[in-house]
């Protein structure tokens, strides 16, 4: 079976997505419109994360992946980056017990080695605490980039070739699928971006090949259950073909 067919077979026909990914955009603009510093918007955004996770648990998603900090975000002012790192630590401290109580498994995807040792330790402990939970998998993309993800997957395959475990002519899409982030989860069905921008900003470039895209002008701190429900309603109206045709198309003259 080809890689495309395998991916299609893994996606259950349903009006409800199994795996939703969100690009959380608009915190800075939300704060600016209120005459506040950008970090004020990031703090407000944490509340939206809490609402989104609760919504995902209530709707029995398999996975929710949130784009929290891209590999390009290091280019922001150092004061903002430092504040974001501290906010990340505090959020892990304040939320992890609740996530564990609700059977949520937390995973951080991205190159965490650039983070300080304090944050790395919080990440390790949080993932370890929730590792055996079998409810929602909550993936936080931190210091993540889709190109980085693909490159690190290619490097792992190259190591196998170098060690003699794989021949170059044996490499196919399934091999790369196994070596990028989220490989153990259901494919991403729906990508939501808040804040009015219509781009994917180097997010899950490999994993969202067949995902539906939904864009909203709502800024992330204002993202709530009503907006989330609207995205699901739009998803339910989509006709997902995965590169194929519908019976209607096939019978058309």
C-alpha positions as CSV (number, residue, x, y, z in Angstrom):
1,X,0.0,0.0,0.0
2,X,1.4,3.4,-0.9
3,X,2.1,6.1,1.8
4,X,-0.8,8.2,0.6
5,X,-3.2,5.3,0.8
6,X,-1.9,4.4,4.3
7,X,-2.5,7.9,5.5
8,X,-6.0,7.9,4.1
9,X,-6.7,4.5,5.8
10,X,-5.7,6.0,9.1
11,X,-8.2,8.8,8.9
12,X,-11.6,7.7,10.0
13,X,-14.6,9.2,8.0
14,X,-16.1,11.5,10.6
15,X,-17.5,15.0,10.9
16,X,-15.4,15.5,14.0
17,X,-11.6,15.7,13.7
18,X,-9.4,13.4,15.7
19,X,-6.4,15.7,15.7
20,X,-6.6,19.5,15.7
21,X,-3.6,21.8,15.4
22,X,-3.8,25.5,16.2
23,X,-1.5,28.4,15.3
24,X,-2.1,30.8,18.2
25,X,-1.7,34.2,16.8
26,X,-2.7,37.7,17.9
27,X,-1.5,38.0,21.5
28,X,0.6,41.1,20.8
29,X,-2.0,42.9,18.8
30,X,-4.6,42.1,21.5
31,X,-2.4,43.7,24.2
32,X,-1.5,46.7,22.0
33,X,-5.2,47.4,21.4
34,X,-5.5,47.7,25.2
35,X,-2.4,49.9,25.6
36,X,-0.5,47.0,27.3
37,X,2.8,45.3,26.7
38,X,2.9,42.2,24.5
39,X,3.5,39.9,27.5
40,X,0.1,41.0,28.8
41,X,-1.4,39.4,25.7
42,X,0.7,36.3,26.1
43,X,-0.6,35.9,29.7
44,X,-4.2,36.3,28.5
45,X,-3.4,33.7,25.8
46,X,-2.7,31.1,28.5
47,X,-6.4,31.3,29.5
48,X,-7.3,30.5,25.9
49,X,-5.0,27.5,26.0
50,X,-6.9,26.3,29.0
51,X,-10.2,26.7,27.3
52,X,-9.0,25.0,24.1
53,X,-7.7,22.0,26.0
54,X,-10.9,21.7,28.0
55,X,-12.9,21.8,24.7
56,X,-10.7,19.1,23.2
57,X,-11.1,16.8,26.2
58,X,-14.9,17.4,26.1
59,X,-15.1,16.6,22.4
60,X,-12.9,13.5,22.8
61,X,-10.1,14.5,20.4
62,X,-7.2,12.1,20.1
63,X,-4.7,15.0,20.0
64,X,-4.4,18.8,20.2
65,X,-1.2,20.4,18.9
66,X,-0.6,24.1,19.8
67,X,2.1,26.3,18.2
68,X,3.5,28.1,21.2
69,X,7.0,29.3,20.2
70,X,8.5,28.9,16.7
71,X,12.2,28.6,16.0
72,X,11.9,32.1,14.4
73,X,10.6,33.7,17.6
74,X,14.1,34.0,19.0
75,X,14.3,37.0,16.7
76,X,11.9,38.9,18.9
77,X,13.2,41.4,21.5
78,X,15.2,39.6,24.3
79,X,12.9,41.1,27.0
80,X,9.9,39.5,25.4
81,X,11.6,36.2,24.8
82,X,12.8,36.1,28.5
83,X,9.3,36.9,29.6
84,X,7.9,34.1,27.4
85,X,10.3,31.6,28.9
86,X,9.3,32.5,32.4
87,X,5.6,32.3,31.4
88,X,6.2,28.8,30.0
89,X,7.8,27.7,33.3
90,X,4.9,29.1,35.3
91,X,2.3,27.6,33.0
92,X,3.8,24.2,33.4
93,X,3.9,24.5,37.2
94,X,0.3,25.7,37.4
95,X,-1.4,23.5,34.8
96,X,0.4,20.1,34.9
97,X,-1.6,18.7,37.9
98,X,-4.9,19.6,36.3
99,X,-3.8,18.1,33.0
100,X,-2.8,14.9,34.8
101,X,-6.0,14.8,36.7
102,X,-7.9,14.9,33.4
103,X,-5.9,12.1,31.9
104,X,-4.1,14.4,29.4
105,X,-0.7,13.3,28.2
106,X,1.6,16.3,27.6
107,X,4.3,16.2,24.9
108,X,6.7,19.1,24.0
109,X,7.8,18.9,20.4
110,X,10.7,21.0,19.1
111,X,14.4,21.5,19.9
112,X,14.2,22.1,23.6
113,X,18.0,22.1,24.1
114,X,18.2,25.9,23.5
115,X,16.0,26.4,26.6
116,X,17.5,27.1,30.0
117,X,18.1,24.1,32.3
118,X,15.2,25.2,34.6
119,X,12.7,25.0,31.8
120,X,14.1,21.8,30.4
121,X,13.7,20.2,33.8
122,X,10.1,21.4,34.1
123,X,9.4,19.9,30.6
124,X,11.0,16.6,31.6
125,X,9.1,16.3,34.8
126,X,5.7,17.3,33.2
127,X,6.1,14.7,30.4
128,X,7.2,12.0,32.9
129,X,4.2,12.7,35.1
130,X,1.6,12.4,32.3
131,X,3.4,9.7,30.2
132,X,1.0,6.9,31.0
133,X,-2.2,8.9,30.5
134,X,-4.4,7.7,27.7
135,X,-6.8,10.5,27.1
136,X,-6.1,13.6,25.0
137,X,-2.5,14.0,23.9
138,X,-1.6,17.7,24.2
139,X,1.4,18.6,22.0
140,X,3.1,22.0,22.7
141,X,5.3,23.0,19.8
142,X,8.1,25.0,21.4
143,X,11.2,26.1,19.5
144,X,9.7,24.2,16.7
145,X,9.9,24.7,12.9
146,X,8.5,22.5,10.2
147,X,11.7,22.6,8.2
148,X,13.8,21.7,11.3
149,X,11.4,18.8,11.9
150,X,11.9,17.4,8.4
151,X,15.7,17.9,8.5
152,X,16.1,16.1,11.8
153,X,14.0,13.2,10.4
154,X,16.3,13.1,7.3
155,X,19.3,13.1,9.5
156,X,18.0,10.0,11.4
157,X,17.4,8.2,8.2
158,X,20.9,9.2,7.0
159,X,22.3,7.6,10.2
160,X,20.6,4.4,9.4
161,X,22.0,4.4,5.9
162,X,25.5,5.1,7.2
163,X,25.1,2.2,9.7
164,X,24.1,-0.1,6.9
165,X,20.5,-0.7,8.2
166,X,18.9,1.0,5.2
167,X,19.7,1.4,1.5
168,X,19.1,4.7,-0.1
169,X,16.8,3.1,-2.7
170,X,14.6,1.7,0.1
171,X,13.8,5.2,1.5
172,X,10.1,6.1,1.0
173,X,7.6,8.4,2.6
174,X,6.8,6.0,5.3
175,X,10.4,6.1,6.5
176,X,10.3,9.9,6.9
177,X,6.8,9.7,8.5
178,X,8.3,7.6,11.3
179,X,11.1,10.1,12.0
180,X,9.2,13.4,12.2
181,X,7.3,14.7,15.2
182,X,3.8,13.3,16.0
183,X,4.5,10.1,14.1
184,X,2.7,8.0,16.7
185,X,-0.5,10.0,16.5
186,X,-3.5,10.2,14.2
187,X,-2.8,12.5,11.2
188,X,-3.7,16.2,11.7
189,X,-7.3,16.7,10.4
190,X,-7.8,20.4,11.0
191,X,-5.4,23.4,11.3
192,X,-6.9,26.5,12.9
193,X,-5.1,29.9,12.7
194,X,-6.3,32.8,14.7
195,X,-5.4,36.5,14.2
196,X,-6.5,37.0,10.6
197,X,-3.3,35.9,8.9
198,X,-3.6,33.3,6.1
199,X,-0.3,31.3,6.2
200,X,1.0,28.3,8.1
201,X,4.3,29.9,9.2
202,X,6.6,26.8,9.1
203,X,4.2,24.8,11.2
204,X,4.0,21.0,10.8
205,X,4.9,21.2,7.1
206,X,4.9,17.4,6.6
207,X,2.1,16.5,9.0
208,X,-0.6,18.8,7.5
209,X,-0.4,17.6,3.9
210,X,-4.0,16.5,3.9
211,X,-5.4,18.7,6.7
212,X,-8.2,21.2,6.3
213,X,-7.3,24.8,7.0
214,X,-9.5,27.2,8.9
215,X,-8.6,30.9,9.4
216,X,-10.3,33.3,11.8
217,X,-9.8,37.0,12.5
218,X,-10.3,36.4,16.2
219,X,-7.2,37.1,18.2
220,X,-5.9,34.2,20.3
221,X,-6.9,35.7,23.8
222,X,-10.5,36.0,22.5
223,X,-10.5,32.4,21.2
224,X,-13.2,30.5,23.1
225,X,-15.6,27.6,22.8
226,X,-17.9,29.4,20.4
227,X,-15.1,30.1,18.0
228,X,-13.8,26.6,18.3
229,X,-17.2,25.2,17.6
230,X,-17.5,27.3,14.5
231,X,-14.2,25.8,13.2
232,X,-15.6,22.3,13.8
233,X,-18.8,23.2,12.0
234,X,-16.9,24.4,9.0
235,X,-14.8,21.3,9.1
236,X,-17.9,19.1,9.0
237,X,-19.0,20.8,5.8
238,X,-15.7,20.1,4.0
239,X,-15.4,17.3,1.5
240,X,-12.1,15.6,2.1
241,X,-10.7,13.8,-1.0
242,X,-7.0,13.2,-0.1
243,X,-6.0,13.6,-3.7
244,X,-8.8,11.4,-5.0
245,X,-12.3,12.2,-6.5
246,X,-15.8,11.9,-5.2
247,X,-18.3,9.5,-6.8
248,X,-20.0,12.5,-8.3
249,X,-16.8,13.6,-9.9
250,X,-16.1,10.1,-11.2
251,X,-19.5,9.9,-12.9
252,X,-19.5,13.3,-14.4
253,X,-19.2,13.5,-18.2
